[in-house]
Amino acid sequence: MPFWGTRPELAEVIAPARSGALRVETDHSPLSAAPQAFDRLRRGGVRGRVVLVPD
């Protein structure tokens, strides 16, 4: 369920990430592997986010 908050609430959430207190796991996949990356996302096989990069 999406949550929409105020600008001050957003700043409060972003502050720990900027300070390094939060670590977001990021997986980089080539653009040509986008279908496989989306499949992993659908199946819940990704912790964090996937960033597609040019081949």
C-alpha positions as CSV (number, residue, x, y, z in Angstrom):
1,M,0.0,0.0,0.0
2,P,1.5,3.3,-1.0
3,F,2.0,6.0,1.6
4,W,2.1,9.7,0.8
5,G,3.5,12.0,3.4
6,T,4.5,15.6,3.8
7,R,7.8,17.1,2.7
8,P,9.1,17.2,6.3
9,E,8.3,13.6,6.7
10,L,10.2,12.8,3.5
11,A,13.2,14.7,4.8
12,E,13.0,12.7,8.1
13,V,13.1,9.4,6.2
14,I,15.9,10.5,3.9
15,A,18.2,11.9,6.6
16,P,19.3,8.4,7.9
17,A,20.1,7.2,4.4
18,R,22.2,10.3,3.6
19,S,24.1,9.9,6.9
20,G,25.0,6.3,6.0
21,A,22.9,4.8,8.8
22,L,20.8,2.9,6.3
23,R,22.2,0.6,3.7
24,V,20.1,-0.1,0.6
25,E,21.2,-3.2,-1.2
26,T,21.6,-2.5,-4.9
27,D,22.0,-5.0,-7.7
28,H,23.2,-3.8,-11.1
29,S,22.1,-5.7,-14.2
30,P,22.7,-5.1,-17.9
31,L,19.8,-3.6,-19.8
32,S,19.7,-6.7,-22.0
33,A,18.9,-8.7,-18.8
34,A,15.9,-6.5,-17.9
35,P,13.3,-9.3,-18.4
36,Q,15.2,-11.6,-15.9
37,A,15.6,-8.7,-13.5
38,F,11.9,-8.0,-13.6
39,D,11.2,-11.7,-13.1
40,R,13.4,-11.7,-10.0
41,L,11.6,-8.7,-8.7
42,R,8.2,-10.3,-9.2
43,R,9.3,-13.5,-7.5
44,G,10.7,-11.5,-4.5
45,G,14.2,-12.6,-5.3
46,V,15.7,-9.1,-4.9
47,R,16.6,-7.4,-1.6
48,G,16.6,-3.7,-2.2
49,R,16.6,-2.5,-5.8
50,V,17.9,-3.4,-9.2
51,V,19.5,-0.8,-11.4
52,L,19.6,-1.5,-15.1
53,V,22.8,-0.2,-16.8
54,P,23.6,0.0,-20.5
55,D,25.4,-3.1,-21.9
